[in-house]
């Protein structure tokens, strides 16, 4: 099925909601693991364990490994843009800024994706999409608020997280061009395998993780949660949506992440939902309807 970048069907809206839960948890897992692990070591463990979890599934599905340097090139490129660079920038950024602010900055990903796709002439720069993404970003800001504490180096942390969001936009373009015929499970596994090799070199050179003290059980649980839920399972869902609905649409998940985080807090932890959060969720929902386009066409009919 070729991607349709103008609309998303009900199945992919459901998958976007699932993906928002899986990726939303990564900010919590990162925040917990960073108490005992340096950022690049955390990223290495995340991609390495994620790849290890997917390899048995790959064998069960009978999917073969890429052959030779040529076969691995696309997955090295996707791993670099979709894992190594954004994971590292965002995790390092979280050492300077709170997780809530990092999630707001992550919500700029659809805006960067729209601009990258337009610059590469893969998608037209539709005013409807630009307005919808801007409206959605405003909804995220309303939802999360600006009540974050001031930290030393906060400006640097903000730039790092924005750099990660931009890298995700580039990754969406690369995946669209390079991985059209690759099955989602294979794509997820191969990019994580390539990322593991790259992060082993980077983390080994800069942080020497073998010299670190053994982390506690809480840190290991956070790392396992990040690897299994926010990485291995999340990327299978991500590449499934990418193949069906296109690059810009799959990145809308970053607008949903703050909404699902607040809903989970309400359902699981009994946290109250404020009027500001309800208003932000309504604005985000309106933005998604504008981006999808069907609501506007109904009004025109």
Secondary structure, 3 states (H helix, E strand, C coil): CCCCCCCCCHHHHHHHHHHHHHHHHHHHHHHHHCCCCCHHHHHHHHHHHHHHHHHHHHHHCCCCCCCHHHHHHHHHHHHHHHHHHHHHHHHHHCCCCCHHHHHHHHCCHHHHHHHHHHHCCCCCCCHHHHHHHHHHHHHHHHHHCCCCCCCCCHHHHHHHHHHHHHHHHHHHHHHHHHCCCCCHHHHHHHHHHHHHHHHHHHHHHHCCHHHCCCCCHHHHHHHHHHHHHHHHHHHHHHHHHHHHHCHHHHCCHHHHHHHHHHHHHHHHHCCCCCHHHHHHHHHHHHHHHHHHCHHHHHHHC
